[in-house]
Amino acid sequence: MKKNNLVSETLRKDEQYVWHPFTPLVRSDAPLPIVKAEGAYLYTEDGRKILDAIASWWVNLHGHSHPHIAQAIFTQAQKLEHVIFAGFTHEPAVKLAERLLAILPSNQSKVFFSDNGSTACEVAIKMALQYWYNLGNIQRKEIIALQGAYHGDTFGGMSVAERNLFNKPFSEKLFDVHFLPFPACYEVACCAGKRNNTQCFSAKATIQKMQELAHTGKIAAFIYEPLVQGAAGMRMYSPEILDELLSIAQKYDILCIADEVMTGFGRTGKLFASEYCSQKPDIMCLSKGITGGAMPLGVTTCTEKVINAFRSAEKIKTFYHGHSYTANPLACAAANASLDLLLQKETLQKIHQMTEMHTTFEAQIRSQKRVAKVQTLGTILALELKSQEETSYFNNMAKDIYKHFLAKNILLRPLGNVLYLMPPYCIEKSELEWVYSEISSFLEN
Ligand SMILES: Cc1ncc(COP(=O)(O)O)c(C=O)c1O
């Protein structure tokens, strides 16, 4: 009885006081109050145990409330919870910077901290634009992005993203960006199923537009989600095509910004998706999995070449950007603890196991009649369902699919008609098999 009262009290107050992200305020379904989470599971106030198959918006790597991360935050909280990061520094941030640079592509040489994925991208965009400003090159002001891109909800992030309902109310305030056609060549329907074909029509159009733009000498930077566009529906494209785009950019001195906010920390099967390419980015954006999903933290890294444009006593050449919680010690401690776990042999084996299981499942459901397309890379599996409506975040199928799986105690939050899996790496083989079998049954109905 008491339990039920508690549930209704939380929900009543939630409805009265709280505004949730990406959620209409005229809501039909109340949110689920969660009281604890452990491993791959979320526990509701009314006693349900729900498998978190999307790692709570792609952040969780090692399972919820992981004792190693919890202990690191607790220990840090008793020593130093926070300090201004201008004029001061601390060991958790320095240690994290050193450790990140040791695993990132070898050209990355400095770490700039912020506190989420949008700010990591915002910092990258500003860094790239100011790089050219500091060099006195006033020609280079334009940015290239990919159609379907998502780089966060700040104004810079929205500007370099696909124009859609997410940012329509602000469209007049967004700066202009050149969008390359998405190189759909990874798709089965493209170039007769031959993957990674830089000669295919779709890839050619992307590469050709990149060449034309690069040639103008006006481009400051190219920003991209390497190999997987998350919010666009986990759309995948080939490393060969990305490498080609990066080569063109580098030939024309365009700064390449890899937004690895979603793809970083093992998600694509390698520590960073950029490792699939031979060309290295100049700037990288990290967040989400960086703390194992325990604390908010953003990071933007860059090369010595970028840094050199800022090494100046001239006041105007300083990078005037920062946030109150820049390099928060608790978040850095969580990130260091998450890295301990990520680099363990067992975790890398788990990532490998999930990659293999996804690949097998992909082959099993590929020709299922309700499946328009299925793709997988590393720990991500994306399944586009056939629909009368167009494939988009706003496809009405999302709600019913979400409810269907939630009723089975599995959290899957489709991007429109794209159902995807991105579980924490700690998920057991049997749990993943259970999710696959529920998806298979769903597809058969
Ligand atoms: C590739 C990418 N960049 C940036 C962001 C924004 O991150 P955040 O939600 O932490 O602001 C996201 C979030 O989904 C993302 O997927």
The ligand as an ORCA input file, in Angstrom:
! r2SCAN-3c Opt
* xyz 0 1
  C      27.168     12.063    -31.952
  C      26.595     12.907    -30.850
  N      27.124     14.111    -30.602
  C      26.662     14.892    -29.607
  C      25.613     14.489    -28.818
  C      25.105     15.378    -27.719
  O      25.450     14.833    -26.469
  P      24.678     15.279    -25.154
  O      23.312     14.684    -25.232
  O      25.495     14.725    -24.037
  O      24.653     16.773    -25.141
  C      25.034     13.240    -29.043
  C      23.903     12.769    -28.230
  O      23.222     11.849    -28.526
  C      25.539     12.417    -30.088
  O      25.013     11.214    -30.358
*
